[in-house]
Each structure stands twice: as structure tokens, then as C-alpha cells.
Amino acid sequence: MFKKVLIANRGEIAVRIIKACHQLNIVAVAVYSTADRQAQFVRLADESVCIGPASAKNPYLNREAILMAGINTNADAVHPGYGFLSEDELFAQMCEECGMTWIGPQASLIHDFSDKTNSRRIAKQRGLPIIPGSGMITSETQLYDQANKLGYPILLKASHGGGGKGIRMAHSAKELFAKYQIVKEEADSSFLDGSIYLERDFEDARHIEVQVLGLPDKLLILGDRDCSLQRHRQKIIEESNASVLTKPERQELYKLVHQLLDDANYQSLGTVEFLLVQHQFYFLEMNTRLQVEHGITEETSGVDIVQAQIKASAHNSLGFSYVTFDGHAIECRLNAENDLTNFVFETGKLQTFLMPTGVRVDTGLQSGDKVTPFYDRLLAKIIVYAPDRDQAIRQMQKALSQVEVCGIGTNLTELKCVVASQKFVTDQYDIHSVGKLMEESNHESYA
């Protein structure tokens, strides 16, 4: 087992990884920007290294500074978490070249699957249905030609995007180029790669994903999730397992995952994402990293996914060889944003930050902390687990009623609205439902 792991991330996920390291008796090293000097993850870590000011180029994307921190602290492994450099094949290679184990899949497979245009090509070669789309857009002429071929509305997507970033919808040729420029700029700043492709937008689709853990001798499926409840393509509520699936559909879904990965020798955690449209699965993308919503799969599978990922990278026994799924889990993402001003990112001091009791809350914040404008707007992930979906919904409704945040705006009203809605309770929602529900709610408020 590793003796010391450096966490190349911040906030809530850094806290989560540090706790997993401590449970495995591993020394945890944090890297931080000056804006995060007093953050909870820095306080929880056994060692910490400042890697630069927040106002400069994002220090959490500074490969050399993070690697130097690992070398100077004698870390023998690096955990990238999600976002930032978690799907950067060059960083994975550099870690290995510096004598530190990369806690993630092989760099060659990050190259194959984290690039969305490349993963679409691989999926198509292996017989998976893919969403109609383009290859890499390399010119303005190609942009308009491909958009006209696919038809509007159309999605512009960063090839190396994630977390809902680097995605915009264009409803007509008139707004296409402006959206292209926005996505390209966001992809450059967030992922160090401005590559863009186009994808057809489906109206009545569910976003279904499958959590996998690749081992040298097998591919374990740890369950599936429904992540359809999104705003501007960013997930806000997730469920595990995906209750919309019939038994034959779930069997077909897992068959497609094996079809994609069985011959790939994929090792570590990964998530294969699909759109379900009229009982037909379309391959969407693969994330070669830990997911934000991993916690609900931990609840329904009984597996500590972060510990399993670390053990697998250290070539240690997981202690299990198969996984069964039980019950139902729901996650709500509490974000720092004001739903009265079109969900603009809110910053400031958390004068009050009270989370519900009796349920799982993953966060890196507490009362008195400051939310800065430099990084993610996620404040906390509220997770409930129950024997069935109806009970889980009631638990989440109760949990949200106990949340109290003062000092900055949040999306709490939105979460309460969605979880109480008839569409959610009856499991009759799709990827566009959140926007429609909030429009209806606002209309009723001013009626």
C-alpha cells in the first residue's frame, strides 16, 4: 500500500480523498492556492504545500508546481480527484516519470477515452450506437457546414470538457459562432484544450451512466445512475440506481459497457455515459476519473469507491470480487448561486452554513468560511439512502428543509422545487425538465 498520497485537487473532493487515505493509514498531502490557505482540506491534510496565488494562472492546473510538491514531500502516488488535471494524459505520464503512481487509468487510455471525439470513434468501431455529431471542428466553414448537416438546435461541446463546462446550445446559425467562441474560451481556461465538436440535441432523453472499476483480470460494474436533472447541462440531482430502467434495458446497458471496455485493459475507476431515447441507448462519453456523484453509488453498492480506486492502483486486494446493488440513493448539489438573478455564481462569507443531520453530507466548508470567485460553485452534496425510491424522496425533502445558508445565495429553492415536483416524484422527467419546472415555478410566483 502507498505510504503517502498527494491530492492534486481542492475543496470537497480533496476532503473526501484525504478521509479515504486516513482510513487506509496513508499520509495525505494537500496542495493549495493562497485563496485556499485556510480551507478545510488544508487543515485535514497531514502535510500541505502552497502552489501559487489564485489570481494568477489557475495553480491547480500547474503540472510542474504540483509535481514539485509531490517530489519535495516524497509522495509515492498522486490522486487527481475530478476536474482540473484528472483527465490530463500528459500529467499522468509526468507523475509516472517522476516516480509517483498515478491513481487513475493508464495515460494511453486517458488519451483514448477522455477526448470525447476520440471516444465516440472508438465506441462506433466497437458497435455502440453514438449520438449523431461531428468530428473536431477546425474552421468556421466546417462549423457552419456540420451544424447545417446535423440540424438545429445543436450542442457545441468541448472535446476535453467535464462537469457541464464547455457546453452551449445554439438554436440557429445566427448564434452559432458566438456560442462557439464562448465554448472554446471556456475549454481553454478550464481544460487547457480548446477543441470543439458538435452533437445533436435530443428533447426527451434520460442521461444514464454506469460506474466501472477496471482490474487487471476483470471489469467490475458498480451500478448505474440517472443524472438527467440538469441545468445548462450541469447535473444538480442524481439517483442510483436508475429506476427508469427495466431489467432487460439494464442488461443491454451493461452489455454495451462490456462491449466498449472488455478488450481495452482499462484499469481504475471510470464512468460510461449514455442518453436513453425511446428505449434506445446512445453512447455519450466516458469519464476516466472519479465522478462528483460517486457517493450515491457508494450508498447502493456498499463499496467505498475512493478506497477501492486507491487499492487497485496500489495492486492491493479489494476484499470483494463482485458487487450487488440494494436500495435507492439521491444526491442534491447545493451550489453558491442566486436563483433570483438567473443563478449567477455567488461569493462571500458563509455567515451560517447548517446542513441536515442523519444523512450524508460531503462538503469542504463550514460556517465562517469564504466562498471565493476563483473555483467551483459547489458548496455541498446532500446524499440520502433508503430501501426504496419513495422513502428516499421523503428523506431528501426533509433533509432540504433543514438546510440553512446565510451570507450568499444558493440554489436551495430550486432543489426543493424539483424534489417536490410531480415529474420527479413519479419518475417522469428528462434532461430538459429542470428548466421547464423552474419556468413554471417562476410563472406561478408572479401570477
PyMOL commands that set and color helices and strands:
alter all, ss='L'
color gray80, all
select helices_A, chain A and resi 11-23+34-36+40-44+59-61+63-72+89-97+107-114+116-125+140-150+173-191+247-261+294-301+305-313+389-401+412-420+422-425+433-446
alter helices_A, ss='H'
color red, helices_A
select strands_A, chain A and resi 4-7+27-33+47-52+77-79+101-102+154-162+165-170+196-200+206-214+219-231+234-240+268-277+280-287+328-335+337-338+344-345+348-349+352-354+360-363+370-371+378-386+404-406
alter strands_A, ss='S'
color yellow, strands_A
deselect
rebuild
show_as cartoon
